[in-house]
Amino acid sequence: MWFRNLLVYRLTKAFPVDAEALEVALKEKAARVPGTQELSTVGFIAPLGKGPDAPLVHTVNGLFLIGIRKSERILPGVVVSDAVSEKVEEIETRDGRKVYKKERDQIKDEIVQQLLPHAFIRKSATFAAIDPANQLVYVNCASPAQAEALLSTLREGIGTLPIRPLSVKIAPAATFTEWVKTEKAAPDFYVLSDCEMRDTEEDGGSIALKQQDLTSDEVKNLLASGKVVTQMGLAWQDKMSFVINDKLQFRKLRFDDLIQDQAVADGGDDAAGQFSASFFLMMSTLAGMLPALLTSLGGEDVPAGI
């Protein structure tokens, strides 16, 4: 289990349940197929294994791995619109009268209910790791809306989830810009060859640099013109690399081959053992990188009263 994208959240109070209680709570909201008249459903799935007996909480050394599945019936808008237009035209021709908005909306609702049982179902999964000891939640996605779907479902399941996105005291773009200007990041971090720059003006444009020499005169001229670095590629030690933006959203996580090989060795020939080993090594690596990154970005910002 290697995450590829990452949004990180801080628990503002201790995680409210242990592994056993969490398992019981998640079973009450297990994933299911939408009923014939439901547009979508969201529920928890087993991170490892299949079938009704597969645990919904995968626990390794006090760390919890959970996942949700969203199942939604797909009704293309053009299909619904065409069906509504045909029905409206039929009524207007038959009765010799105009169909107005209120009646059109009612027709649309009826058509949607007729089509729903025959719609295809699209499924998507999102996984998250909970680190109760360090009061952190790591969601494997790049979309805040997708992460919130998981967090809100978890909150419904356990009754409470005091949480907020990670933030830092100094604007990340200022630090990123300084790292590119000086050609040097914080200790143990290394600037890679990708970054995105943006004008500081409200309507200013942006430029994305891919596989570029960030020490070049071209890059220096862009910085001199007032652009700031809002996204950049970084490596940490010899263990992982990623792209991070000024909202502290991580993409393109890659864990070094040595770490992945270590997971294979630690897990042995058993698939479940390798799964647990990769999850533990991933979390151990993140637990080392994240505090160092937050410190280099000015320290974590803790709102007053928390």
Contacts in CASP RR format, 6 or more apart in sequence:
PFRMAT RR
TARGET T0000
AUTHOR 0000-0000-0000
METHOD contacts of the structure
MODEL  1
MWFRNLLVYRLTKAFPVDAEALEVALKEKAARVPGTQELSTVGFIAPLGK
GPDAPLVHTVNGLFLIGIRKSERILPGVVVSDAVSEKVEEIETRDGRKVY
KKERDQIKDEIVQQLLPHAFIRKSATFAAIDPANQLVYVNCASPAQAEAL
LSTLREGIGTLPIRPLSVKIAPAATFTEWVKTEKAAPDFYVLSDCEMRDT
EEDGGSIALKQQDLTSDEVKNLLASGKVVTQMGLAWQDKMSFVINDKLQF
RKLRFDDLIQDQAVADGGDDAAGQFSASFFLMMSTLAGMLPALLTSLGGE
DVPAGI
1 47 0 8 1.000
1 65 0 8 1.000
1 127 0 8 1.000
1 275 0 8 1.000
1 278 0 8 1.000
1 279 0 8 1.000
1 282 0 8 1.000
2 253 0 8 1.000
2 255 0 8 1.000
2 260 0 8 1.000
2 278 0 8 1.000
2 282 0 8 1.000
3 127 0 8 1.000
3 129 0 8 1.000
3 138 0 8 1.000
3 140 0 8 1.000
3 253 0 8 1.000
3 282 0 8 1.000
4 140 0 8 1.000
4 251 0 8 1.000
4 252 0 8 1.000
4 253 0 8 1.000
5 140 0 8 1.000
5 141 0 8 1.000
5 142 0 8 1.000
5 249 0 8 1.000
5 250 0 8 1.000
5 251 0 8 1.000
5 252 0 8 1.000
5 253 0 8 1.000
6 138 0 8 1.000
6 139 0 8 1.000
6 140 0 8 1.000
6 242 0 8 1.000
6 249 0 8 1.000
6 250 0 8 1.000
6 251 0 8 1.000
6 253 0 8 1.000
6 286 0 8 1.000
7 138 0 8 1.000
7 139 0 8 1.000
7 141 0 8 1.000
7 142 0 8 1.000
7 144 0 8 1.000
7 147 0 8 1.000
7 165 0 8 1.000
7 249 0 8 1.000
7 250 0 8 1.000
8 136 0 8 1.000
8 137 0 8 1.000
8 138 0 8 1.000
8 139 0 8 1.000
8 165 0 8 1.000
8 166 0 8 1.000
8 248 0 8 1.000
8 250 0 8 1.000
8 290 0 8 1.000
9 136 0 8 1.000
9 137 0 8 1.000
9 138 0 8 1.000
9 139 0 8 1.000
9 147 0 8 1.000
9 151 0 8 1.000
9 163 0 8 1.000
9 164 0 8 1.000
9 165 0 8 1.000
9 166 0 8 1.000
10 135 0 8 1.000
10 136 0 8 1.000
10 137 0 8 1.000
10 163 0 8 1.000
10 164 0 8 1.000
10 165 0 8 1.000
10 166 0 8 1.000
10 300 0 8 1.000
11 132 0 8 1.000
11 135 0 8 1.000
11 136 0 8 1.000
11 137 0 8 1.000
11 161 0 8 1.000
11 162 0 8 1.000
11 163 0 8 1.000
12 135 0 8 1.000
12 162 0 8 1.000
12 163 0 8 1.000
12 164 0 8 1.000
12 306 0 8 1.000
13 162 0 8 1.000
14 132 0 8 1.000
14 135 0 8 1.000
15 130 0 8 1.000
15 132 0 8 1.000
15 135 0 8 1.000
16 158 0 8 1.000
16 159 0 8 1.000
16 160 0 8 1.000
16 161 0 8 1.000
17 25 0 8 1.000
17 158 0 8 1.000
19 57 0 8 1.000
19 59 0 8 1.000
19 62 0 8 1.000
19 64 0 8 1.000
21 158 0 8 1.000
22 57 0 8 1.000
22 64 0 8 1.000
22 66 0 8 1.000
22 158 0 8 1.000
23 55 0 8 1.000
23 56 0 8 1.000
23 57 0 8 1.000
25 157 0 8 1.000
25 158 0 8 1.000
25 159 0 8 1.000
26 44 0 8 1.000
26 56 0 8 1.000
26 57 0 8 1.000
26 66 0 8 1.000
26 157 0 8 1.000
27 44 0 8 1.000
27 56 0 8 1.000
28 157 0 8 1.000
29 43 0 8 1.000
29 44 0 8 1.000
29 153 0 8 1.000
29 156 0 8 1.000
29 157 0 8 1.000
30 43 0 8 1.000
30 44 0 8 1.000
30 45 0 8 1.000
30 56 0 8 1.000
31 41 0 8 1.000
31 42 0 8 1.000
31 43 0 8 1.000
31 44 0 8 1.000
31 45 0 8 1.000
31 68 0 8 1.000
31 69 0 8 1.000
31 71 0 8 1.000
32 41 0 8 1.000
32 43 0 8 1.000
32 71 0 8 1.000
33 41 0 8 1.000
33 71 0 8 1.000
33 121 0 8 1.000
34 40 0 8 1.000
34 41 0 8 1.000
34 71 0 8 1.000
34 72 0 8 1.000
34 73 0 8 1.000
34 121 0 8 1.000
35 41 0 8 1.000
36 116 0 8 1.000
36 117 0 8 1.000
37 113 0 8 1.000
37 116 0 8 1.000
37 117 0 8 1.000
38 73 0 8 1.000
38 116 0 8 1.000
39 72 0 8 1.000
39 73 0 8 1.000
39 75 0 8 1.000
39 116 0 8 1.000
40 70 0 8 1.000
40 71 0 8 1.000
40 72 0 8 1.000
40 73 0 8 1.000
41 70 0 8 1.000
41 71 0 8 1.000
41 72 0 8 1.000
42 68 0 8 1.000
42 69 0 8 1.000
42 70 0 8 1.000
42 71 0 8 1.000
42 149 0 8 1.000
42 153 0 8 1.000
43 68 0 8 1.000
43 69 0 8 1.000
43 70 0 8 1.000
43 153 0 8 1.000
44 56 0 8 1.000
44 66 0 8 1.000
44 67 0 8 1.000
44 68 0 8 1.000
44 69 0 8 1.000
44 153 0 8 1.000
45 56 0 8 1.000
45 67 0 8 1.000
45 68 0 8 1.000
45 69 0 8 1.000
45 125 0 8 1.000
46 54 0 8 1.000
46 55 0 8 1.000
46 56 0 8 1.000
46 58 0 8 1.000
47 56 0 8 1.000
47 58 0 8 1.000
47 65 0 8 1.000
47 66 0 8 1.000
47 67 0 8 1.000
47 127 0 8 1.000
48 54 0 8 1.000
48 55 0 8 1.000
48 58 0 8 1.000
48 272 0 8 1.000
48 275 0 8 1.000
56 66 0 8 1.000
56 67 0 8 1.000
57 64 0 8 1.000
57 65 0 8 1.000
57 66 0 8 1.000
58 64 0 8 1.000
58 65 0 8 1.000
58 66 0 8 1.000
58 275 0 8 1.000
58 276 0 8 1.000
58 279 0 8 1.000
59 65 0 8 1.000
60 276 0 8 1.000
60 279 0 8 1.000
60 280 0 8 1.000
60 283 0 8 1.000
61 280 0 8 1.000
62 132 0 8 1.000
62 133 0 8 1.000
63 129 0 8 1.000
63 130 0 8 1.000
63 131 0 8 1.000
63 279 0 8 1.000
63 280 0 8 1.000
63 283 0 8 1.000
64 129 0 8 1.000
64 130 0 8 1.000
64 132 0 8 1.000
65 127 0 8 1.000
65 128 0 8 1.000
65 129 0 8 1.000
65 130 0 8 1.000
65 279 0 8 1.000
66 127 0 8 1.000
66 128 0 8 1.000
66 130 0 8 1.000
66 154 0 8 1.000
67 125 0 8 1.000
67 126 0 8 1.000
67 127 0 8 1.000
67 128 0 8 1.000
67 150 0 8 1.000
68 125 0 8 1.000
68 126 0 8 1.000
68 149 0 8 1.000
68 150 0 8 1.000
68 153 0 8 1.000
69 123 0 8 1.000
69 124 0 8 1.000
69 125 0 8 1.000
70 123 0 8 1.000
70 124 0 8 1.000
70 125 0 8 1.000
70 126 0 8 1.000
70 149 0 8 1.000
71 121 0 8 1.000
71 122 0 8 1.000
71 123 0 8 1.000
72 121 0 8 1.000
72 122 0 8 1.000
73 116 0 8 1.000
73 119 0 8 1.000
73 120 0 8 1.000
73 121 0 8 1.000
73 122 0 8 1.000
74 119 0 8 1.000
74 120 0 8 1.000
74 121 0 8 1.000
74 122 0 8 1.000
75 112 0 8 1.000
75 115 0 8 1.000
75 116 0 8 1.000
75 119 0 8 1.000
79 115 0 8 1.000
80 108 0 8 1.000
80 111 0 8 1.000
80 112 0 8 1.000
80 115 0 8 1.000
83 111 0 8 1.000
83 115 0 8 1.000
84 104 0 8 1.000
84 107 0 8 1.000
84 108 0 8 1.000
84 111 0 8 1.000
87 107 0 8 1.000
87 111 0 8 1.000
88 99 0 8 1.000
88 104 0 8 1.000
88 107 0 8 1.000
91 97 0 8 1.000
91 99 0 8 1.000
91 107 0 8 1.000
92 98 0 8 1.000
92 99 0 8 1.000
99 107 0 8 1.000
126 139 0 8 1.000
126 140 0 8 1.000
126 141 0 8 1.000
126 146 0 8 1.000
126 147 0 8 1.000
126 149 0 8 1.000
126 150 0 8 1.000
127 139 0 8 1.000
127 140 0 8 1.000
128 137 0 8 1.000
128 138 0 8 1.000
128 139 0 8 1.000
128 140 0 8 1.000
128 147 0 8 1.000
128 150 0 8 1.000
128 151 0 8 1.000
128 154 0 8 1.000
129 137 0 8 1.000
129 138 0 8 1.000
129 140 0 8 1.000
129 279 0 8 1.000
129 283 0 8 1.000
130 136 0 8 1.000
130 137 0 8 1.000
130 138 0 8 1.000
131 137 0 8 1.000
131 138 0 8 1.000
131 283 0 8 1.000
131 287 0 8 1.000
134 287 0 8 1.000
136 290 0 8 1.000
137 151 0 8 1.000
137 163 0 8 1.000
138 283 0 8 1.000
138 286 0 8 1.000
139 146 0 8 1.000
139 147 0 8 1.000
139 150 0 8 1.000
139 151 0 8 1.000
141 147 0 8 1.000
141 150 0 8 1.000
142 249 0 8 1.000
142 251 0 8 1.000
144 165 0 8 1.000
144 249 0 8 1.000
151 161 0 8 1.000
151 163 0 8 1.000
154 161 0 8 1.000
155 161 0 8 1.000
164 303 0 8 1.000
164 306 0 8 1.000
165 248 0 8 1.000
166 248 0 8 1.000
166 294 0 8 1.000
166 300 0 8 1.000
167 248 0 8 1.000
167 300 0 8 1.000
167 301 0 8 1.000
168 248 0 8 1.000
168 294 0 8 1.000
168 297 0 8 1.000
168 298 0 8 1.000
168 299 0 8 1.000
168 300 0 8 1.000
168 301 0 8 1.000
169 297 0 8 1.000
169 298 0 8 1.000
169 299 0 8 1.000
169 300 0 8 1.000
169 301 0 8 1.000
170 297 0 8 1.000
170 298 0 8 1.000
170 299 0 8 1.000
171 246 0 8 1.000
172 244 0 8 1.000
172 245 0 8 1.000
172 246 0 8 1.000
172 247 0 8 1.000
172 248 0 8 1.000
172 297 0 8 1.000
173 198 0 8 1.000
173 228 0 8 1.000
173 229 0 8 1.000
173 230 0 8 1.000
173 246 0 8 1.000
174 228 0 8 1.000
175 296 0 8 1.000
175 297 0 8 1.000
175 298 0 8 1.000
176 195 0 8 1.000
176 228 0 8 1.000
176 229 0 8 1.000
176 230 0 8 1.000
176 231 0 8 1.000
176 232 0 8 1.000
176 246 0 8 1.000
177 223 0 8 1.000
177 228 0 8 1.000
177 229 0 8 1.000
179 185 0 8 1.000
179 186 0 8 1.000
179 191 0 8 1.000
179 229 0 8 1.000
179 232 0 8 1.000
180 191 0 8 1.000
180 195 0 8 1.000
180 214 0 8 1.000
180 219 0 8 1.000
180 223 0 8 1.000
180 229 0 8 1.000
180 232 0 8 1.000
181 220 0 8 1.000
181 223 0 8 1.000
183 191 0 8 1.000
183 214 0 8 1.000
183 215 0 8 1.000
184 191 0 8 1.000
185 191 0 8 1.000
185 234 0 8 1.000
185 296 0 8 1.000
186 292 0 8 1.000
186 293 0 8 1.000
186 295 0 8 1.000
186 296 0 8 1.000
187 292 0 8 1.000
187 296 0 8 1.000
188 236 0 8 1.000
188 237 0 8 1.000
188 292 0 8 1.000
189 234 0 8 1.000
189 235 0 8 1.000
189 236 0 8 1.000
189 292 0 8 1.000
189 293 0 8 1.000
189 296 0 8 1.000
190 234 0 8 1.000
190 235 0 8 1.000
190 236 0 8 1.000
191 214 0 8 1.000
191 232 0 8 1.000
191 233 0 8 1.000
191 234 0 8 1.000
192 232 0 8 1.000
192 233 0 8 1.000
192 234 0 8 1.000
192 235 0 8 1.000
192 241 0 8 1.000
193 209 0 8 1.000
193 210 0 8 1.000
193 211 0 8 1.000
193 212 0 8 1.000
193 213 0 8 1.000
193 214 0 8 1.000
193 233 0 8 1.000
194 208 0 8 1.000
194 209 0 8 1.000
194 210 0 8 1.000
194 211 0 8 1.000
194 212 0 8 1.000
194 232 0 8 1.000
194 233 0 8 1.000
194 243 0 8 1.000
195 208 0 8 1.000
195 209 0 8 1.000
195 212 0 8 1.000
195 214 0 8 1.000
195 229 0 8 1.000
195 231 0 8 1.000
195 232 0 8 1.000
195 233 0 8 1.000
196 206 0 8 1.000
196 207 0 8 1.000
196 208 0 8 1.000
196 209 0 8 1.000
196 229 0 8 1.000
196 230 0 8 1.000
196 231 0 8 1.000
196 232 0 8 1.000
196 245 0 8 1.000
197 206 0 8 1.000
197 207 0 8 1.000
197 209 0 8 1.000
197 222 0 8 1.000
197 223 0 8 1.000
197 227 0 8 1.000
197 228 0 8 1.000
197 229 0 8 1.000
197 230 0 8 1.000
198 204 0 8 1.000
198 205 0 8 1.000
198 206 0 8 1.000
198 207 0 8 1.000
198 227 0 8 1.000
198 228 0 8 1.000
198 230 0 8 1.000
199 205 0 8 1.000
199 206 0 8 1.000
199 226 0 8 1.000
199 227 0 8 1.000
200 226 0 8 1.000
200 227 0 8 1.000
200 228 0 8 1.000
206 230 0 8 1.000
207 222 0 8 1.000
207 227 0 8 1.000
209 219 0 8 1.000
212 218 0 8 1.000
212 219 0 8 1.000
213 219 0 8 1.000
223 229 0 8 1.000
230 245 0 8 1.000
230 246 0 8 1.000
231 243 0 8 1.000
231 244 0 8 1.000
231 245 0 8 1.000
231 246 0 8 1.000
232 243 0 8 1.000
232 244 0 8 1.000
233 241 0 8 1.000
233 242 0 8 1.000
233 243 0 8 1.000
233 244 0 8 1.000
234 241 0 8 1.000
234 242 0 8 1.000
234 243 0 8 1.000
234 244 0 8 1.000
235 241 0 8 1.000
236 242 0 8 1.000
236 289 0 8 1.000
236 292 0 8 1.000
236 293 0 8 1.000
237 289 0 8 1.000
238 256 0 8 1.000
238 258 0 8 1.000
239 255 0 8 1.000
239 256 0 8 1.000
239 258 0 8 1.000
239 259 0 8 1.000
239 285 0 8 1.000
239 289 0 8 1.000
240 253 0 8 1.000
240 254 0 8 1.000
240 255 0 8 1.000
240 256 0 8 1.000
240 259 0 8 1.000
240 285 0 8 1.000
240 289 0 8 1.000
241 252 0 8 1.000
241 253 0 8 1.000
241 254 0 8 1.000
242 250 0 8 1.000
242 251 0 8 1.000
242 252 0 8 1.000
242 253 0 8 1.000
242 254 0 8 1.000
243 250 0 8 1.000
243 251 0 8 1.000
243 252 0 8 1.000
244 250 0 8 1.000
244 251 0 8 1.000
244 293 0 8 1.000
245 251 0 8 1.000
255 281 0 8 1.000
255 282 0 8 1.000
255 285 0 8 1.000
259 281 0 8 1.000
259 282 0 8 1.000
259 285 0 8 1.000
260 278 0 8 1.000
262 277 0 8 1.000
262 281 0 8 1.000
263 274 0 8 1.000
263 277 0 8 1.000
263 278 0 8 1.000
263 281 0 8 1.000
264 274 0 8 1.000
264 277 0 8 1.000
266 273 0 8 1.000
266 274 0 8 1.000
266 277 0 8 1.000
266 280 0 8 1.000
266 281 0 8 1.000
267 273 0 8 1.000
267 274 0 8 1.000
267 276 0 8 1.000
267 277 0 8 1.000
268 274 0 8 1.000
268 277 0 8 1.000
294 300 0 8 1.000
END
